Amino acid sequence: MATNIDTSNSGFTSDITKGLPSLQFENSLRDDEEPYLKLRSRAHAISLTICAHSTYFAAVSNRARQRILELQAPPQTKASKLLRDAPPRDPFHVGILGCGRLGTHLAHCLLRYADVQPSELLVSTRRPELLTSLTDRGVKCFHDNIWLVKSSSLIFLCILPSHLPDVAQEVKGHIPASSTVYSFLSSTPLSRLRQHLEFPCVVRSEVIARIDEVVDGGWSWKGCSRDMCTALSDQGQVAVTCPLNPASMITSSSKLAELILYSLINLCTSKGLSRDDTVSLVNHIILGEQSKDSEAIFQSSDFMKRRGDFPIFDIAAVASRETPLTKPILENQGLRELFHKQYINTFNKPKENKKDGRTLIRDIQVL
């Protein structure tokens, strides 16, 4: 295990084993144990992919909310634009229920890549006093699961499977109907999660990493000591986490893309946007500015064949069966390429100043 030291005064986290091969993790392995390093690479690849998908889901939801606010805001005069200190913002409250190692990684990724404001990020965990790197940035950390789910539009479930029955019993009936629950419990079927929570809008990533391809593809175990936030600044690693990247050594279900798109449709519909405005916004958020000059864009019939305004789609039904969107997602190469490009752009953020400590994770000891 790489041992990290919290050098709070200097604003960075260092690995004391760096440059000291005799103290590093792999040095203690016997020759017959070295193949197990592949498992470490696989675990890191899966964790990074799930973290990337979750961050992307939050990022597009956040961008959509702010775009809807722009469209619905009354036109402003030049004078009012000059006098305004900051553009109006639709608060996007995101909750993380359970904040161990992976949950802490996710919190830092949301702050950096999904443009979630620290005041809008809520964390409920049994030991909130340990999350100093988050509280120092203004994140609200506490132990109150009911208050968290009541206050969040997007809830990340980052608990152990063994804790699910107790947590579900506590929060069921308190999750707002307009919220989405994003589960990190890969071993628990979605149907069981929905049953436990008595809540239909539950999504998660379906990820399979083939061991040999992860290692042979260059995902070396030597990169496994990097925290997720740092790893996602590498566009090469981001690219292989994209759910619509056919060349990826990590297999992700394209259903995730459908779930994201229908979730955005539901958001737009709940905010009162027309069918045409909704499709236009989805193209802008998911495919980017380049979609204006491309024939590869989403049409309203890709989401629903019949005419009329969009309903609130049943996300549980979207997850379990084919939809009108399934075929375009699988077969339209132009759509997939634009999606892939915009997915990577989500993580293309300027590097932050390390002196203020904001790019660092001081609470995590990376496996």
Buried (B, 14 or more C-beta within 10 A) or exposed (E): EBBBEBEBEEBBBEBEBEEEEEBBBEEEEEEEEEEEBBEBBBBBBBBBBBBBBBBBBBBBBBBBBBBBBEEEEEEEEEEEEEEEEEEEEBEBBBBBBBBBBBBBBBBBBBBBBBBBBBEBBBBBBEEBEBBBBBBEBEBBBBEEBEBBBBBBBBBBBBBEEEBBEEBBEEBBEBBEEEBBBBBBBEEBEBEEBBEBBEBEBBBBBBBEBBBEBBBEBEBEBEBBBBBBBBBBBEEEBBBBBBBBBEEBBBBBBBBBBBBBBBBBBBBBBEBEBEBEBBBBBBBBBBBBEEBEEBEBBBEBEBBBEEEEEBEBBEBBEBBEEEBBBBEBBBEBEBBBBBBBBBBBEBBEEEEBEEEEBBBBBBBBEBE
